[in-house]
Amino acid sequence: MKVFVGKRKTVFLGMALALAFVCSVCAVGGTGAYAALYGKPTKKLPIYSVETLEKKVAITFDAAWGVDYTDAILECLAEYQIPATFFLVEFWTKKYSSYVTKIHQAGHAIGTHSKTHAYMSKQSRGEQESELTSSAKAISDITGTPVTLFRAPYGDYSDSLIETAEKLGLYTLQWDVDSLDWKDLSAGEIAKRVVSKVQNGSIILMHNNGLHTAESLPLIFEALLSKGYQFVRADHLIYKENYEMDVTGRQHSLA
């Protein structure tokens, strides 16, 4: 009898575990987390990086305050023949319009970094559209070139913000390599962070007015070029169509 009871308890326990598993799968599916387990995002994501077999990366600079080190950055980019991507806030664009022209004429891509550098996820769709439309126009009025890239201030985004950007023909970019140059790290520390984290398809985040950003660039360029990496503009790195995103915000081509 004791043996029988023990077996019966084992059977009941197995049935209970199986039932719990089925219920958990249903619950996960109901919340949307099921898709995440299988590698597909359950919310809108910006582009953090790109899946590619080619050793291509994009270096990007956010510009919101000052131009103290911008000439040094542009000179270094020219010396190493590196195309970059700059994301400009509207008030910076208008205050330093001569630099917008310099960046554009040097062949770099320019995207919008918003109008006011606000936390845009907290804005209404109307406010988001106004920020993006106004800031993109301020850039294109100077360059004569349509703006197709957007980076949210503070890396702060929401489904509505990405959808609004898409509606306006803008690709929302984030990054997978953060230089932390805004923390005034030394040039060596910045370079070490970047070089150690880069992979194929990486998007590197830097700032035009970081204290040691310009000094770190030769270290970054020489290290990555020696490893066989090629620098391209962000708009030449990302997929524009026939792609899907995984849960890390990495683009995968469907072509």
Secondary structure as the mmCIF struct_conf table of DSSP 4:
data_model
#
loop_
_struct_conf.conf_type_id
_struct_conf.id
_struct_conf.beg_label_comp_id
_struct_conf.beg_label_asym_id
_struct_conf.beg_label_seq_id
_struct_conf.end_label_comp_id
_struct_conf.end_label_asym_id
_struct_conf.end_label_seq_id
HELX_RH_AL_P HELX_RH_AL_P1 LYS A 2 THR A 31
TURN_TY1_P TURN_TY1_P1 GLY A 32 GLY A 32
HELX_RH_AL_P HELX_RH_AL_P2 ALA A 33 LEU A 37
TURN_TY1_P TURN_TY1_P2 TYR A 38 GLY A 39
BEND BEND1 THR A 42 LYS A 43
STRN STRN1 ILE A 47 ILE A 47
STRN STRN2 SER A 49 VAL A 50
BEND BEND2 LEU A 53 GLU A 54
STRN STRN3 LYS A 56 ALA A 63
BEND BEND3 TRP A 65 TRP A 65
TURN_TY1_P TURN_TY1_P3 ASP A 68 TYR A 69
HELX_RH_AL_P HELX_RH_AL_P3 THR A 70 TYR A 80
TURN_TY1_P TURN_TY1_P4 GLN A 81 GLN A 81
STRN STRN4 THR A 85 LEU A 88
HELX_RH_AL_P HELX_RH_AL_P4 GLU A 90 LYS A 95
TURN_TY1_P TURN_TY1_P5 TYR A 96 TYR A 96
HELX_RH_AL_P HELX_RH_AL_P5 SER A 97 GLN A 105
TURN_TY1_P TURN_TY1_P6 ALA A 106 GLY A 107
STRN STRN5 ALA A 109 THR A 112
BEND BEND4 LYS A 115 THR A 116
HELX_RH_3T_P HELX_RH_3T_P1 MET A 120 LYS A 122
BEND BEND5 GLN A 123 GLN A 123
HELX_RH_AL_P HELX_RH_AL_P6 ARG A 125 THR A 143
BEND BEND6 GLY A 144 THR A 145
STRN STRN6 LEU A 149 PHE A 150
HELX_RH_3T_P HELX_RH_3T_P2 PRO A 153 GLY A 155
HELX_RH_AL_P HELX_RH_AL_P7 ASP A 159 LYS A 167
TURN_TY1_P TURN_TY1_P7 LEU A 168 GLY A 169
STRN STRN7 TYR A 171 THR A 172
STRN STRN8 LEU A 173 LEU A 173
BEND BEND7 ASP A 176 ASP A 176
STRN STRN9 VAL A 177 ASP A 178
HELX_RH_3T_P HELX_RH_3T_P3 ASP A 181 LYS A 183
TURN_TY1_P TURN_TY1_P8 ASP A 184 ASP A 184
HELX_RH_AL_P HELX_RH_AL_P8 ALA A 187 LYS A 197
TURN_TY1_P TURN_TY1_P9 ASN A 200 GLY A 201
STRN STRN10 SER A 202 SER A 202
STRN STRN11 ILE A 203 HIS A 207
TURN_TY1_P TURN_TY1_P10 ASN A 208 ASN A 209
TURN_TY1_P TURN_TY1_P11 LEU A 211 HIS A 212
HELX_RH_AL_P HELX_RH_AL_P9 THR A 213 SER A 226
TURN_TY1_P TURN_TY1_P12 LYS A 227 GLY A 228
STRN STRN12 GLN A 230 PHE A 231
HELX_RH_AL_P HELX_RH_AL_P10 ALA A 234 LEU A 237
BEND BEND8 ILE A 238 ILE A 238
BEND BEND9 GLU A 241 ASN A 242
STRN STRN13 TYR A 243 MET A 245
TURN_TY1_P TURN_TY1_P13 VAL A 247 THR A 248
BEND BEND10 GLY A 249 GLY A 249
STRN STRN14 ARG A 250 SER A 253
#
